[in-house]
Amino acid sequence: MSKRKSLMEIEVDVRGLLNGSLHEFPNVDMVSKEPMTDSMTVEKALQIIIRQMEVSGYRSRTISDYRLHVNHFLAITNAIYLNDISVDLIYKMA
């Protein structure tokens, strides 16, 4: 049995979002469906993450599998920018 870490606890009441009433959350912005060209590309983000994984000492197999899965995701969804990735796009894969 592992200890619960407070790092993973979320203290947000999302009942208003589930009911469809966004007026209870004035700081929530609706996300634009148009891709932003000043956003980082997924390829660039992948390079940064792979570099961090290498520095952290991840095994080469783990890194190559991570790269394989991200590239497979990109091939299926045709996402270019990080802002292109949304919940709808992820469920599109299923």
C-alpha positions, 0 to 999 in steps of 0.5 A, spaced: 500 500 500 502 506 498 502 513 501 497 518 499 501 524 496 497 531 497 501 533 491 495 529 487 489 532 491 485 536 487 480 541 491 476 544 485 468 543 485 467 542 478 459 541 479 458 547 475 462 545 469 458 538 469 451 542 469 453 546 463 453 553 467 460 557 466 457 563 470 460 560 476 467 560 473 468 567 471 476 565 470 474 559 465 475 561 458 472 558 452 478 555 448 478 557 440 478 551 435 483 555 431 490 553 431 495 558 434 501 559 429 505 561 435 504 555 439 510 550 440 509 544 435 508 537 438 515 535 435 519 541 438 515 539 445 517 531 444 524 533 443 524 537 449 521 531 453 526 526 450 532 530 452 529 531 459 528 523 459 535 522 457 538 527 463 533 523 468 536 517 466 530 513 463 532 507 459 533 507 452 527 503 450 522 507 454 525 513 450 524 509 444 517 507 446 515 514 448 517 517 441 513 511 438 507 512 441 507 520 440 509 519 433 503 514 432 498 519 435 501 524 430 500 520 424 493 518 426 490 525 428 495 530 424 496 534 430 501 539 429 501 544 434 500 543 442 494 547 442 491 543 436 490 537 441 484 537 445 479 532 448 475 531 442 482 529 438 484 524 443 477 521 443 477 521 435 483 516 436 478 511 439 
